[in-house]
Amino acid sequence: MDIKTLLLVALAGILVLGAVWYFSQANGVRLTVDFSSMDALVGQALSIRVVEEQSGVEVARQTISSIAGPTFQVRFANLKKGTAYRVDFYADTNGNGVYDAPPVDQAWRIAGLSLEKDATISFSPTADLVDIAWPETLVVPTQNPGTTSPPASSTVTVDGVIASGEYRHSLEDPMTGIRIYWQNDHQTLNVGLVSPGTGWVAVGFDPQNGMQGANIIMAAVSGSRLTIEDQFGTSPISHSPDGSQDVLVSAGREAGDKTTVEFSIPLDSGDPADTALLPGTTHTIMLAYQDSSDDFQIRHTKRAASSLTLDP
């Protein structure tokens, strides 16, 4: 191999390393919370949020309406490298739908997390309960400041209110009356749903047979509380919470007997239970809502299938 070829090979290697470094810096890091031994809390609601230690700013929040089993994961994507975070979470032990300081509810805090790369932390329930002073403002958008922003022409703000022209695409399904709004960049899909009822509303991506195989996002608003779950179609007629919760940011409101929900998810979360959504591709979706019940186990009032095409 002559010197010119060697130089070209070396230059190519430098460019590849530079690209890897650039994208790793730009895209932020992922935090996975690996829960285990949660047997005593099965069936209870779990709320979890990530907060910047220095500023006290909440950057992400998720709620699981009912813990399905003793082991599961919750993921938060696009956190800032080198920033110190804490994770606050609580189980709604008395089932009243709001946070009550221990010992009424069980609450914990994991502090001092400085993330330089993707990380997984493990948690099992302990007797060391902490009053985390949980703010009940779930309809307020919990935008992760490290989340990839939509293109400059985008006007999407995940706040539970969909303004005229906010999304690049929308359609109204004639069977259900649900209107879905969407737009994406190369990493994130933003979705808005407006349901004609006050119960839960859901969208599922790429079902294989009925619900089976679909990546389903279900959400419900009750008063000032938004509950949103990443679920998976386990059979043609059933679904259950996904082991990895991959909703990045969400907000919702009820007004005029309608429910509006907005959320963002990664195009490719890396979770095998989630559909990989590639820019420029067309995907089958299913839309469903419940007219009055916020219970995700109550059968839908109406359901239909449609399709959407992502921006290239």
N, C-alpha and C positions, 0 to 999 in steps of 0.2 A: 504494500500500500504506500503510495507516494505521499510526500509531505502535504500537498494540497488536499488530498482526500482526508488525511488525518485531521487537518485543521477544520474541514467541513464537518466531520463527524463530531469533533469537540464542540464546535459552535452549535450544532444541532442539540447536543446534550445540554449545553448551557441554556438554550432557549426553552427546552422542555422543562428543566428544573425551574426556570424563571416563571413559566406559565403555571406550573403546579403551585409555586409559592404564591403567585398573584391570586389565583382562584381560591386557594385556601384562606388567604387573608380576607378576600372580598366576601366570601360566602359565610364566614363565621363558623361556629362550632355547634355541635349538638350535645344536649344533655339528656341522658336516659336515666330515669329513676326506676330501679328494679325492685318491686315490692314482693315480699315473700312472707309466709306464715301469717297471712291475713285472715285466717279461718274464722276468728271470732267477729270479724267485721263484714263478712259476706252478707250482702243484701242492704248494707248501709250506703249512703251517698258519700263520696269522697271529693273534696275540693282541694286543688293544689295550685300554687302560684309561684312564680320566680320573681324575685325582687333584687334590684341593684343595692348592694350593701351601703355604698357611700351616699347615693342620692335618695334612697328609699323609694325609687320609682318602680312600680310594677311593670314588668315587660311581657309577661305571658301568664295565662290562667286557663285551667281546664277543670271541668266537673264531670265526674262519672256518677250517673244517677243511681246505680246500684252495683256494688262490687260483686263481680260474677264468680270469683274463685280466689283461692289463697295466694296465687301468684299471678302477676301481671306487670306490664311496663307502661310508663307514661313518658313520652318524648317531647322535648322542646328543641326546636331547630333555630339556627341562625342567631345564636347568642354571640356577644362580642368577645373576642379573644382578650385574655388578660384582665377582664373586668371581674370584680368580686361580686358574687351573688349569694343569696340565701334562698332556700326553698321552704315555704310554709305550707302546711296541709292539715286538714282535719277530717275526721269521720263524724257525720251527723248522727251521733249515737241515739239521741232522743227523737230523731225523725221529724223535727218541726220545720225543716227547710231553711233554717238560718243558723249562724254560728253562735254557740254559747260557750263561754270560757270553761275550761276543765274545772271540776271533773264531770260536768254535764255532758259535753262533747269531748272527744279525745283529739288532741292537737299536738303537733310536733313541729320542730324547726331543725333544718340542716343548714348551718351557716359556714361562712368562710370558703366558698367554692370559687376558686380562680381557675378559669378554664383556658388552657393553652391549646387543647385539641379535643376532639370528641371524647366524651367521658361517660361512664356509667357509675352511678352510686347505688348502693344496696341499702334497703331499709326493711326491718322487721319491727313490729310494734314493741315498744318498751313502756315501762311505768314512768318514764321521765317526761311527763306531759308539760306543755308550755302554753301560756296564754299568748296567742299570736295576734290578737286584736284584729281579727279578719274583717276587712271592709266589705260590706254587702252591696257592691256596686257592679254586679255582673253585666248589666246592660251597657256599661261604659266600655268602649273598646280597649282591649289590653294589647295594644300594638307592640310587638317586639321591635325595638329600634334597630336590631340587626337584620330584620326581615328584608329580603330583597324587595326594592320598590318596583312598582309597575313602570312601564315606559313613561317618558316625560308627558305624553299626550293623555295619560290616564288621569281621571279625576276621582278614583275610588277612595273612599274613606270608610273603613269598617266601623260604623257607628250605629247600625240598626235603622238607619234612614236612607232610602234610595232616592236620590235626586234625579231629575230629568237629565239625561245625557251622562250620568255618572259612569255607566258601563258601556263598553263598545257593542255588546251583543245582548239580545234578550229574546225570549219567546214566551207565549202564553199557551199552555197546554189546554186544549178544548175539553178534554175528558175530566180533568180535575179542577180546572180553573186556577192552577198554580202558575205564577209567572216566575221564570228563572232568568237571572242576569248573570253574565260571566265575562271575564277577560283574563288574560294570562301574560306573563313574560316568559323567560326561558326556564324559570325555576318554580314559580308560584302561580296557583290558580285562585282567583278571587271569585266568589259566588254570592249572589243575593237571591233569596227565595221570598216570595210573597204568597201566603196561603189564604184561602177564603174562610178559614176557621180559626179558632182560638186554641186548638190543641197542638200536638206536635206536627212538624213538617219534616220531610226527608227527601234526599236525593241519593240515588245509588248509581255508581259508575260501572259499566260493563258487566251486567248480570249475564250468566251463562244459561240458566234455566230457571225462570221465575226470579226469585231473589238469590239463588245459589251463585256463589262466587263474586257477588257484587261488593264493591267498597262503598259502604253506606254511611252518610253523615245524617244523624238525626238530631233535631233541636226542638226545644220547647221553652216558652216564656211564661213565667208565672209571677205576676206582680213585677218586681224589679229584678227577678232572678232568671237568668238564662242558663239552661242546661243543654250541653251539646256533647255528643258522643260519636266517636269513630267506631262503626260497627262493621260486621262481616256477614254476608249471606251464607248461612251454614247448610241450608237446604232450599228447595224451591219455595217453601212457605215459612221459613224461619230465619232469624238473624240473632246475633249476640254481640256484646262489646268486643272489639278487637283487643288483643293483648297489648298493642302499642297504640296509644292515642296520639294522632299526628295532626290535630288541628292547631294551626299556628296562632290565629287570632280570631275572635268572634264577638258578635254583638247582636242584640235583638230587642224588639219592642212589639207590644200589642196595641192596636188602635183601630177603632171603627170595625170591630169584629174581625179583624185580619191580623195575621202574624207575619212580621218581617224579620228575617234572619240574614245576617251576612257573616261570611267566614273566609279564611284563606287556608289552603292546604298545599304541601309541596307537590309538584308535578310527579316527582319520584321520591317517596319517603324512604325507600330502602326496606320497607316492611313487606314481606312476601304476601301478606293478606291485603295489601293495597294495590290497586291498579296503577301501573306506570302510565302516566299521561304525557305523551310526547307532543311538543309544539307542532301544529299543522295537521294533527290527526283528528279523525272523527270518532266519537264514542257514543255507544248506546247508553241512555240514562233511563232510570225509572224515577218517577215523582209520586209522592204519596203524602197524604195528610190525614189527621184526625180532627173531626169537626170541633170537639170540645175537651177531650182528655189529653193531659200532658204525660200520661203514663205510656212509656215506650212499649209496654207489653200489650196495650189495647190495640185491637185490629184497626187498620186504616179505614177511613170513611170512603175514600176513593184512591185509586192507584192507576197509573198509566205509564206507557213507555214512549220515549222520544229519542232525539239524538242532538248532539252539539259538536261543533268543530272548533278546535282551539286555534288561536292565532299562531302563525308560523314563527 
